[in-house]
Amino acid sequence: MKIKFTELYKGAIEENKYRFEKLKLGFVEEFGADNIESLQFFSAPGRTEIGGNHTDHNHGRVLAAAVNLDIIGAVKKRNDDKIYLKSAGYNKVDVIDLSSLEVNISEKEKSAALIRGICARCKELGFNIGGFEAYTISNVLKGSGLSSSAAFEILVVTIISHLYNDGKIDAVTAALISKYAENVYFGKPSGLMDQMASSVGGFTAIDFKDDNNPIIEKIDFNLQSSGYALCIVDTKGNHADLTSDYAAIPNEMKQVAEFFGKQYLREVDEAEFIAKIPEIRKIAGDRAVLRVIHFFNEDRIADEEAKVLKDGDFEQFKKLVQTSGFSSVSKLQNIFSTSAPQEQGLSLALAITERILIEQGAFRVHGGGFAGTIQAFVPFDMLDKYKSEIEKIFGENSCYVLEVRNVGGTKIEF
């Protein structure tokens, strides 16, 4: 899609004008000023998970929203099959030669793998690909649970869509392409929620029962009218070496699904699972059983959250958020890594939030967990106090007050 700059950033025009000036200067410094008038500009948002903590990878239901933090790119088309992409804050320029689209082991867990994987999948699906130069700037916090990686992926797909396919790669296909690149080329066993929320925009309820044809419903809800602010608290935890913690969750859930001859938990009958718990404990262990209980509960909660938001019942929504958060703590167990029990920033942030809000808001772990961020819905009249108290512990600018962005990956017109 395309959108006017002033429409996308209304309420923060001057701030974002400055960002785009820096973006253009960064492009010129890296790639030169030749044909600078042909520069095109793109944006893709971060996302916040509202409900459905670790359900998407087992074809469950989620509720997510795009946020007003984004990655932006200045792009110029090339006449060859080479991509040069430089991200602000990183020394290396990613160089992708499109004459080779095979998985490159040396690129695993690097942005170059995402770019190559996206191009490979686009070509497999019959889309055109080609070279370009791009300079990007992001204010989507890395490791924040706002999914900076998905925003990057959606940005790259959006660029290819507009440069070489007349903008015809739709939002759902863009998300599927991005997930493929992350799973197969980057090497991270993620679900589809992050990419879908970034690609679609707004409050979005997604049912992944058929992963290739997810059911997507936009939820028309104005969070500001509820009297609550959406806060993301960055506990500044260390995400290093947590891949095994993240991977264990879908792996354990799928181990239980395989016990029933299924690939995903969504295909398993919950009553049959409950009846077979004594046998499953012996095969998969107690933690796997608890995580499966979480899946079934959380799948229902995400669906209920979407329904009560549509009905405008924010009080019931808050109760569901709390129930979801407790399930993540007690059953999913993604609040800290057992390999580093002294580092429990998420547990501390949840405890402090509970103490400050005193049942007047709602809060839960945000994103993948183990380190990173929590999410809190804070009454406007408590926002200053909450932000001040939280930042005494986790540092200045650790509490982000966000808005929901209704636009996903897009080309920007001035």
C-alpha positions, 0 to 999 in steps of 0.5 A, spaced: 500 500 500 501 507 499 500 512 504 501 520 505 507 522 510 502 527 514 497 521 514 502 516 517 505 520 522 499 525 524 501 528 531 508 527 530 510 530 524 516 534 526 519 529 529 518 524 523 521 529 518 527 529 522 528 522 522 527 522 514 532 527 513 537 523 517 535 517 513 536 521 506 543 524 509 545 516 511 543 514 504 547 519 501 553 518 505 553 511 504 551 510 497 552 517 494 547 523 491 547 520 484 539 520 482 537 522 489 531 524 486 529 517 484 529 515 492 523 512 494 521 511 502 518 505 506 516 504 513 514 497 517 511 498 524 513 494 530 508 490 533 505 488 540 502 482 542 496 483 546 493 476 547 496 469 545 502 468 548 506 462 544 500 460 541 501 461 534 506 456 532 501 451 534 496 454 530 492 457 535 489 464 536 492 471 537 490 478 538 496 483 536 497 490 534 501 494 530 505 500 534 507 507 532 515 505 532 517 503 525 523 501 521 524 506 515 528 505 509 530 510 503 531 506 497 534 506 490 533 501 484 539 498 481 539 495 474 543 489 476 541 483 481 545 486 487 542 488 494 546 493 498 542 494 505 545 498 510 542 499 517 544 505 521 548 503 527 551 497 524 558 498 521 557 492 515 553 493 509 549 487 507 550 485 500 546 480 497 547 477 490 541 474 487 544 470 482 545 465 488 538 464 492 540 458 496 541 457 504 548 460 506 550 457 512 555 463 514 549 468 514 545 464 519 542 469 524 544 475 520 540 480 516 543 478 510 539 471 511 533 474 511 534 478 505 536 472 501 530 468 504 525 473 502 528 474 495 528 466 494 521 465 496 518 471 492 521 468 486 518 461 488 511 464 488 512 467 481 514 475 484 519 479 480 525 480 484 531 485 483 537 489 486 536 496 490 540 500 495 537 501 501 539 505 508 534 504 514 533 507 521 529 504 526 526 506 533 523 499 534 527 497 540 531 490 538 530 485 543 524 489 546 518 484 544 516 489 539 519 484 533 524 489 530 526 483 526 519 482 523 518 489 522 525 489 518 522 483 514 516 486 512 520 492 510 524 488 505 518 485 502 514 491 501 520 494 498 520 488 493 513 489 492 513 496 490 520 496 486 518 490 482 511 488 483 507 494 482 505 493 490 501 487 488 504 483 494 498 483 499 499 483 507 498 476 508 503 473 503 508 478 505 507 475 512 508 468 510 514 470 505 517 473 511 516 467 516 519 463 511 525 467 511 526 467 518 525 459 519 529 457 513 534 462 512 535 465 518 534 459 522 529 461 528 523 457 529 518 463 530 511 463 528 507 467 524 504 472 529 509 477 529 510 478 521 502 478 520 501 484 525 507 488 522 504 487 515 496 488 516 496 493 521 491 496 527 488 491 532 488 484 529 485 478 531 488 472 527 486 465 527 492 460 525 488 454 524 490 453 517 497 456 517 497 458 510 490 461 510 490 464 516 483 468 518 484 475 519 479 480 523 481 487 524 478 490 531 475 497 531 477 499 538 480 506 540 484 504 546 485 512 548 477 512 549 478 506 554 482 511 559 488 507 559 495 507 556 499 501 553 506 501 556 511 497 554 517 496 559 524 494 557 527 491 563 534 491 559 535 483 560 540 480 556 537 476 550 544 472 548 543 464 548 536 464 549 534 461 543 534 454 546 529 457 551 525 460 546 525 453 541 523 449 547 516 451 548 514 449 541 518 443 541 515 441 547 508 443 545 509 439 538 512 433 542 505 432 545 501 433 539 505 428 536 503 423 542 496 424 539 499 423 531 498 430 530 503 436 528 500 441 532 496 442 538 490 445 535 489 439 532 489 435 539 482 434 542 483 437 549 479 432 553 483 427 550 489 430 552 487 431 559 485 424 560 492 422 557 496 426 562 499 420 566 502 417 560 504 424 557 508 426 563 512 419 562 514 421 555 514 429 555 515 431 562 511 435 567 513 442 564 511 440 557 504 438 560 503 445 563 505 448 557 500 445 553 495 446 558 497 454 557 496 453 550 489 451 550 487 456 555 491 462 552 487 460 545 481 461 548 483 467 552 485 470 545 479 469 542 475 472 548 479 478 548 478 480 541 470 479 542 470 483 548 474 489 545 469 489 539 463 489 544 467 495 548 468 491 554 475 494 557 473 491 564 473 484 562 478 485 557 483 487 563 481 481 567 483 476 561 489 480 560 491 478 568 489 471 567 493 470 561 499 473 564 498 468 570 498 463 565 504 465 562 508 465 569 505 459 572 504 454 566 508 457 560 514 458 564 517 464 560 519 469 565 526 467 566 531 462 563 533 457 568 540 457 565 540 464 569 536 464 575 539 470 578 536 474 572 529 475 573 528 482 570 521 480 568 519 477 574 521 484 578 517 488 573 511 484 574 511 485 581 513 492 581 507 493 576 502 489 581 504 494 587 503 500 583 497 499 580 493 495 585 488 492 581 487 498 577 490 496 571 492 490 567 499 487 566 503 481 563 509 478 560 510 481 553 513 477 547 517 471 547 519 472 554 525 470 558 528 477 558 526 483 555 519 486 556 512 486 560 506 490 557 501 494 562 495 497 561 495 503 565 490 508 567 491 515 564 491 518 571 496 513 574 501 514 568 506 519 570 507 515 577 507 508 573 513 511 569 517 514 574 517 508 579 518 503 573 524 508 571 527 508 577 528 501 577 530 499 570 533 506 567 531 512 564 526 511 557 525 504 559 517 505 559 514 506 552 507 509 552 505 507 545 499 508 540 496 503 535 498 504 528 493 502 523 497 501 517 502 495 516 508 495 511 507 501 506 510 506 501 510 513 503 509 519 499 511 526 500 
